[in-house]
Amino acid sequence: MHKVFYLPELCTVAEVETYYKELDAFYVQQQDVEIDASKVERMDSAFVQLLIAFEQAIKSADKELRYGPCSEVFKSSCRILGYSVFPNN
């Protein structure tokens, strides 16, 4: 079973520290994680870097990271910034 992490509307450098701490709490629980990015309205490269680092940490713990619902802004930002594990929806 996946634990769901809901991304905020604004995923920018100003929010990275706060969400780093929240994602770290998910990592410590050693569970599979699903990211819900359905509410994302703005996302910058700093936040994408945070997600990439989180994905690497989850994989190194032999857990799964997957994406659930994603906004068009999220998808577009990932595509533009070259995030290779692009959500399929």
Helices and strands as residue ranges (DSSP letters): E 2-6, E 10-11, H 13-28, E 32-37, E 42-43, H 45-60, E 65-70, H 72-81
